[in-house]
Amino acid sequence: MKSKYKNVKTEYDGHKFDSKKEAIRYAELKALQLAGEIDGLELQPRFELVPKVRWNNRTLRKREYVADFKYYEVYLSRWVVEDVKGYRTDVYKLKRSLFLFNYPEYLFRES
């Protein structure tokens, strides 16, 4: 079955990625980590955007943003959250805005 956005799921280094582009970026980040330029590379980090809420006697689940990568950039002395995108949906744009508002301490990158 073809993907809605024409991405090809790819497995690399024992990890499954949603696209070839994401797998290639992971390989680049692994090389940067080996070179000592970044540290603490994490895949699929989760960030809470909105906690669970009680409304009309119901509990609405929390909303999260799942990025593609998180790592510490040694030369900047700063944590980076990175998302690899081929197509930026309206939902992604909303979650990105909520992330930037809730987590200003992170440097955010799109590729």
ROMAR-515401 format. One record per residue: residue in three letters; x negated, y negated, z negated of N, C-alpha, C in turn. Coordinates in steps of 0.001 Angstrom, whole numbers, plus 524288, in hexadecimal, padded with zeros to 5 digits. Example, Ala and Ser with C-alpha at 12.3 -4.5 7.8 and 13.67 -1.06 7.14 Angstrom:
2
ALA7CC7A8163A7E1887CFF4811947E1887CC7080CE47E188SER7CDCE808CA7E4587CA9A804247E41C7CD9C7FFE27E142
END
This chain:
111
MET7FCBA804A3800008000080000800007FC8E7FB1F80000LYS7FDD87F775803637FAC17F2AE803C47FBF77EF0D7FF3ESER7F7F27EC447FD8E7F8827E86D7F9667FB397E38F7FB88LYS7FE2B7E1067F82B800F87DC497F9AA7FD417D8127FBB2TYR7F8A87D7A57F9407F4E77D39B7FABA7F0507D5C77FDD6LYS7F0CE7DA987FFC57ECF47DD378031D7E7B97DE3F80071ASN7E7C07DE6E7FB377E2F77DFD97F87E7E2687E5CB7F884VAL7DD9B7E7A67F82E7DC7C7ED387F8307DA3B7EEA97F2DELYS7DD017F20A7F0047DB157F3C67EAE97D5E47F68E7EBC4THR7D21A7F5727E85A7CCC67F7537E90D7CAA37F9487E3DBGLU7C7D77FD9D7E4077C5367FF957DF5C7BF587FEBE7E000TYR7BCF17FCAB7DBD67B7557FBA37DBF67B5307FC287D676ASP7B0E97FEEA7D5E97AE307FF697D0E87B1D1801747CC98GLY7B56E804E67CE0D7B8FD8073B7CA407BD9E803CB7C8C2HIS7BE4E7FF6A7CB587C2AA7FBD87CA3D7C6207FB617CF0CLYS7CB2C7FAC67CE2A7CEDC7F9F37D2707D02E7F4267D2C3PHE7CFCA7F20D7D77C7D0CF7EC867D8657D5657EBEC7DC1CASP7D8297E78F7DBA27DCB67E68D7DEE47DB4A7E50F7E477SER7D65B7E39E7E55C7D4C17E2177EAA67CEEA7E3087EB63LYS7CD567E3467F0517C7C37E3B07F1947C4E17DED57EFB2LYS7C76B7DA567F0497C5097D55C7EEB47C3BD7D56A7E8DEGLU7C7427D7867E5B67C6577D7D67E00E7C1E27DB9F7DED5ALA7C1A77E0007E19B7BD6E7E3D27E0CE7B8237E1797E249ILE7B8037DE827E6837B3237DBFA7E82B7B1697D8017E40EARG7B51F7D5047E1FD7B3C37D11E7DDF77B1BD7D3D47D911TYR7B4077D8497D7B17B2237DB447D3347AC707DCE87D409ALA7AB227DEBF7D8B37A5BA7E0507D9E37A20A7DBA77D957GLU7A3C67D7157DB217A0947D25A7DA9879FC07D0F77D4DALEU7A3E77D1437D1CE7A3767D0007CC3479FFF7D3E87C95ALYS7A0517D8EA7CACB79CDC7DCDB7C868797257DB8D7C98CALA796047D9D37CE4C790A77D8547CFB478EE87D3937CC91LEU7925F7CFCB7CBD4791187CB317C8A97901E7CCB37C2FDGLN793027D0887C11B792387D2537BBB778CF07D50F7BB31LEU78B977D8417BEFC786787DADD7BEE9782067D6F07BF32ALA782D77D2917C1F577EE17CE7C7C27677EAF7CAEE7BDA9GLY7825F7CBA27BA03782647C8817B53F785067C3337B5D3GLU787AD7C25B7BA3378A447BD4F7BAFA78F8F7BD047B847ILE7921F7C18F7B7AB796FF7C1C67B4B7796A17C6367B0CCASP79A2E7C63D7AD0579A3E7CA4A7A90479FE47CB647A78AGLY7A0D77CFEF7A54F7A6017D1367A3357AA3F7D1BB7A748LEU7A8E87D3C77ABDC7ACBE7D4517B0147B1407D7D37AE58GLU7B5FC7D5D37AEE67BAB67D8A67AD5C7BE867D8A47B1F2LEU7C0F17DD1D7B2F57C4CD7DD967B7197CA4A7DD5D7B4CDGLN7CDC57DACE7B78E7D3497DA737B6267D4447D8607B099PRO7D1B87D41A7AF107D2C97D1F47A9DE7D84F7CFB37A9A2ARG7DADD7D04D7A5247E03F7CE827A4697E0517C9B17A0EDPHE7E3A87C5FA7A2587E4467C13079F5B7EA157C03679E82GLU7EB977BF99799A27F10D7BE84798727F25E7B8EC799FALEU7F6747B84A79D1B7F82A7B31E79EC67FCB07B12779B7DVAL800537B4B479A4F804EA7B36879726805E47B80779386PRO8063D7B71778E668074C7BB7478AD280CE77BD6678B6DLYS80DF97C2077893B8135F7C3F27897F816F17C017786A7VAL81BB97BFAC7889C81F5E7BBB2786BE8249D7BE3A7857FARG827007BC9D7812682C577BE3C77FE98300D7BA3C7823ATRP833F77BC2078536837B07B8B0787BD83CD97BB9778872ASN841157B93A786998464C7BB9F786FB846637C142784FEASN8440D7C21678077843CC7C74577E00840E67CB5278147ARG83D837C988784AD83A417CD06787CE834947CB6678726THR8312A7CF1B7880282B977CDE8787F8829A77CDF278D93LEU8278D7C98678F3A825327C9287946681F677CA58793E7ARG81D747CDA37973A818047CF66796B78142B7CAF2797B1LYS80F837CBB17958D80B6D7C7C379669809D97C7D979C21ARG807AF7C38579DE9805DC7C3147A34D7FFF37C27A7A33EGLU7FD627C5837A6997F7AF7C5837A6C07F5B77C4477AC38TYR7F0F97C25F7AC537EE187C1AD7B1317E9B07C5A47B114VAL7E9467C8C77B5197E5087CC947B5877E1717CAB87B9E5ALA7DCD07C8FF7B85C7D8F37C7277BC2A7D6127CBD47BE74ASP7D2EE7CAE17C2617CFCB7CF197C49B7CAC87CFF27C17CPHE7C8377CBA57BFDE7C33B7CC197BD217C2B07C7EA7B8E9LYS7BFA67C9347B5027BDFF7C5777B1057B8437C6A17AFFETYR7B5197C2817AF9E7AF7F7C3427AE957AD367BE427AC4DTYR7A8AC7BEE17A9EE7A5E57BA767A7A27A1A87B8C97AB70GLU7A1E97B3E77AD3379DF37B1DD7B0C1799827AF937AD82VAL795067B2137ADBB790A07B0E07AA5478EC47AB407AAF8TYR78E077A9727AFCC78BDA7A4387B0A878F8A79FDB7AF13LEU794997A0D97AF637987A79CF77ADBB799D879D767A7F2SER798477A1D97A59C799C07A30E7A02D79FA47A29979F7BARG7A27E7A5227A3027A8257A4A17A2FE7AABB7A9907A524TRP7AF457AAF17A2E37B2577AF557A4CD7B5467ADBC7A9ACVAL7B5857B1547AD667B82C7B0747B25F7BC6A7B4977B30EVAL7C0EC7B2EC7B4E17C5197B6747B66D7C5BE7B5BD7BC48GLU7C5CC7BA1E7BF1A7C5D97B9D37C4CE7CA337BD3B7C706ASP7CCAB7BB367CB147D0BB7BE187CDC67CF887BE257D39BVAL7CFD37C2B77D5EE7CEE57C3607DB837D43F7C3927DE20LYS7D53B7BFF07E1877DA5B7BF9D7E4037D9DA7BF247E9E4GLY7DD377C1FB7EC9C7DDB97C1487F2327E2687BDD37F34ATYR7E6647BE447EFFF7EB327BB4A7F09D7ECF17B9617EB3EARG7EE0E7B4697EACB7EF9F7B2167E5CE7F5887B1917E58BTHR7F7FF7B52E7E2B87FDB37B5177E23C7FF647B0D27DE76ASP804637AF907DE85806737ABB07DAE1805E37AD877D53CVAL806AC7B2997D447806097B4B87CEFE8005D7B4227CD3DTYR7FCAA7B5537D0BC7F7267B4AF7CF6C7F5F57AEFF7CE09LYS7F7F67AB557D1287F6F07A5CC7D02C7F90B7A41C7CAD9LEU7FD9D7A6107C9707FFD77A4D17C4557FC7A7A7167BFF2LYS7FAFA7AC0A7C0717F7BB7AE7C7BC687F2647ABD77BBFDARG7F0457AA457C06A7EB427A7787C0617EBCA7A2637BD4DSER7EFF879F797BE3B7F0DB79A937BB667F17379B7B7B593LEU7F46379F707B4197F5117A0B87AE8D7EFE67A2627AC19PHE7ECC57A55F7AF087E7A27A6F67AD137E4327A22B7AC22LEU7E3EE79EB07AFF77E0A079A017AF797E259796A57AADBPHE7E75E7965F7A9DF7E9697935A7A57E7E818795EC7A040ASN7E8C279B1A79FF27E7FD79DF379B0B7E25379F3A799C9TYR7DEF679F7879DB77D98D7A12879CE57D5B079D5779F6FPRO7D5987986B79DB97D219794987A0257CC4C795A279F2CGLU7CB0C7991579B827C59179A3479A507C2F779D9579E85TYR7C60879FFC7A1E17C3E57A3417A60C7C33D7A01A7AB09LEU7BF1E7A1587ADEF7BE8579F567B32F7C18C7A3157B6ABPHE7C4FA7A1187B9F77C83D7A46A7BD467C65B7A4047C2E5ARG7C5BC7A8957C55E7C3FF7A8B77CACB7C7A67AC2F7CE00GLU7C89D7AA737D2BD7CB7D7AD9D7D68E7C7CF7AECC7DB13SER7C8337B3717DD027C50E7B4C57E1AA7C85A7B7D17E576
END
